[in-house]
């Protein structure tokens, strides 16, 4: 239960800025990571390549206007749903 609550609180401080020019920012608390994003239609996945890194990470799958991120931790699966702010 402690890990689950800590994960929930941690995810509340995360947000994504995906711009029309394919630049992106990930806000995680006071940390801001920048890079570029790409949508892969075959898997409905939104990926991000961070500035200064060759790695590309899956931010989540895009489904019905929402970005759905799934993370597996020992003994639990955490699903976070991001939606566009108005």
C-alpha positions in Angstrom: 0.0 0.0 0.0 2.8 2.4 0.7 4.4 2.0 -2.7 1.0 2.5 -4.4 0.3 5.7 -2.5 3.8 7.1 -3.2 3.4 6.3 -6.9 0.0 8.0 -7.0 1.4 11.1 -5.4 4.4 11.1 -7.7 2.3 10.9 -10.8 0.2 13.9 -9.7 3.3 16.1 -10.3 3.9 14.8 -13.9 2.6 16.6 -17.0 3.4 16.6 -20.7 3.6 19.5 -23.1 3.3 18.1 -26.7 3.6 20.9 -29.2 2.4 21.0 -32.8 6.0 21.4 -34.0 6.8 18.0 -32.3 8.8 19.5 -29.5 7.9 18.3 -26.0 8.5 19.0 -22.3 7.9 16.6 -19.4 7.3 18.4 -16.1 8.0 16.2 -13.1 7.8 18.2 -10.0 10.4 21.0 -10.4 12.3 19.1 -13.1 11.6 19.9 -16.8 12.9 17.5 -19.5 12.9 18.6 -23.1 13.0 16.8 -26.4 10.9 15.8 -29.4 7.8 13.5 -29.6 6.6 11.2 -32.3 3.3 9.3 -32.8 3.6 5.8 -34.2 0.2 5.0 -35.7 0.7 1.2 -35.9 0.8 0.9 -32.1 -1.0 4.2 -31.2 2.0 5.1 -29.2 3.5 8.5 -28.3 7.2 8.4 -28.0 9.7 11.0 -26.8 13.4 11.4 -27.5 15.0 13.6 -24.8 17.5 16.3 -25.7 21.0 15.0 -25.3 20.0 11.4 -25.3 19.8 8.7 -28.0 17.1 6.9 -26.1 13.4 7.0 -27.1 10.8 6.2 -24.4 7.1 5.4 -24.7 5.1 8.2 -23.0 1.9 6.2 -23.5 -0.6 5.0 -26.0 -3.1 7.5 -27.4 -6.7 6.3 -27.0 -9.9 8.3 -27.3 -8.2 11.6 -26.7 -6.2 10.4 -23.7 -2.6 9.4 -23.2 -2.4 6.2 -21.2 0.8 5.3 -19.5 1.3 1.9 -17.9 4.2 1.1 -15.6 5.0 -2.2 -13.9 6.4 -2.3 -10.4 7.1 -5.4 -8.3 3.7 -6.8 -7.6 1.6 -4.0 -9.1 0.7 -2.3 -12.4 0.3 1.4 -12.4 -1.9 3.0 -15.1 -1.8 6.8 -15.4 -4.3 8.6 -17.7 -3.4 12.0 -19.0 -5.9 14.3 -20.7 -5.7 17.6 -22.4 -6.2 20.7 -20.2 -8.7 23.1 -21.5 
